[in-house]
Amino acid sequence: MTTLTIPKELSKEKDLVVIPKRVYLEFLQFQKKAGKPAYAIPKLPQKIRYFKPTARELRELKRARKDYAAGKYLTLEEFNQKVNRWLSK
């Protein structure tokens, strides 16, 4: 039986993964083929843009919610059938 000692510094992070060396090497090869190194961190935008709806969009949303509550909507399947009938004309 193999005994493995994990340093406390690594166990504190609780994100330690143990895999066979062969699997790790295959993963590194995959990373090279993908063109992105494993350590690359995507850059975050400097400023987060928030969506602010216009008065018209708010009215349309209110109407849509009212119609939905009243059951005035099409399922995706019904919508696809109507569109296919329209396109086949």
C-alpha positions as CSV (number, residue, x, y, z in Angstrom):
1,M,0.0,0.0,0.0
2,T,1.3,3.5,-0.9
3,T,1.2,6.1,1.8
4,L,0.8,9.7,0.8
5,T,1.4,12.7,3.0
6,I,-0.4,16.0,2.1
7,P,1.2,19.2,3.4
8,K,-1.2,21.3,5.5
9,E,-0.7,24.3,3.1
10,L,-2.4,22.3,0.3
11,S,-5.1,20.8,2.4
12,K,-6.3,24.2,3.6
13,E,-7.4,25.2,0.1
14,K,-9.6,22.1,-0.2
15,D,-9.2,21.9,-3.9
16,L,-6.5,19.2,-4.2
17,V,-7.1,16.6,-6.9
18,V,-5.1,13.4,-7.2
19,I,-5.0,11.8,-10.6
20,P,-2.7,9.4,-12.3
21,K,0.3,11.0,-14.1
22,R,-0.7,9.5,-17.4
23,V,-4.1,11.3,-17.2
24,Y,-2.4,14.5,-16.2
25,L,0.0,14.3,-19.2
26,E,-3.0,13.7,-21.5
27,F,-4.7,16.7,-20.1
28,L,-1.6,18.9,-20.7
29,Q,-1.5,17.6,-24.3
30,F,-5.2,18.6,-24.7
31,Q,-4.4,22.0,-23.3
32,K,-1.7,22.5,-25.9
33,K,-4.0,21.4,-28.7
34,A,-6.7,23.8,-27.5
35,G,-4.2,26.7,-27.6
36,K,-5.1,27.9,-24.1
37,P,-2.7,27.3,-21.2
38,A,-4.2,25.8,-18.0
39,Y,-3.2,28.9,-16.0
40,A,-4.9,31.5,-18.2
41,I,-7.4,33.6,-16.3
42,P,-9.9,35.6,-18.4
43,K,-9.8,39.3,-18.0
44,L,-12.9,40.8,-16.4
45,P,-14.5,43.9,-17.8
46,Q,-13.4,47.1,-16.1
47,K,-17.0,48.3,-15.7
48,I,-20.2,46.3,-15.5
49,R,-22.9,47.6,-17.7
50,Y,-26.5,47.4,-16.4
51,F,-29.5,47.0,-18.6
52,K,-32.0,49.8,-18.0
53,P,-35.3,49.2,-19.8
54,T,-37.1,52.1,-21.5
55,A,-40.7,53.0,-20.5
56,R,-42.0,51.3,-23.6
57,E,-40.1,48.0,-22.7
58,L,-41.5,48.1,-19.2
59,R,-45.0,48.5,-20.6
60,E,-44.5,45.6,-23.0
61,L,-43.1,43.4,-20.2
62,K,-46.1,44.2,-17.9
63,R,-48.4,43.3,-20.8
64,A,-46.5,40.1,-21.5
65,R,-46.7,39.0,-17.9
66,K,-50.4,39.7,-17.8
67,D,-51.0,37.7,-21.0
68,Y,-48.9,34.8,-19.6
69,A,-50.9,34.8,-16.4
70,A,-54.1,34.7,-18.5
71,G,-52.8,31.7,-20.5
72,K,-52.4,33.7,-23.7
73,Y,-49.2,32.2,-25.0
74,L,-47.9,29.5,-27.4
75,T,-45.7,26.6,-26.4
76,L,-42.5,26.2,-28.4
77,E,-44.0,23.3,-30.3
78,E,-47.1,25.3,-31.2
79,F,-44.9,28.2,-32.3
80,N,-42.8,25.9,-34.5
81,Q,-45.9,24.4,-36.1
82,K,-47.3,27.9,-37.0
83,V,-43.9,29.1,-38.4
84,N,-43.5,25.9,-40.5
85,R,-47.0,26.3,-41.9
86,W,-46.3,29.9,-42.7
87,L,-43.0,29.1,-44.4
88,S,-44.5,26.3,-46.4
89,K,-47.0,28.6,-48.1
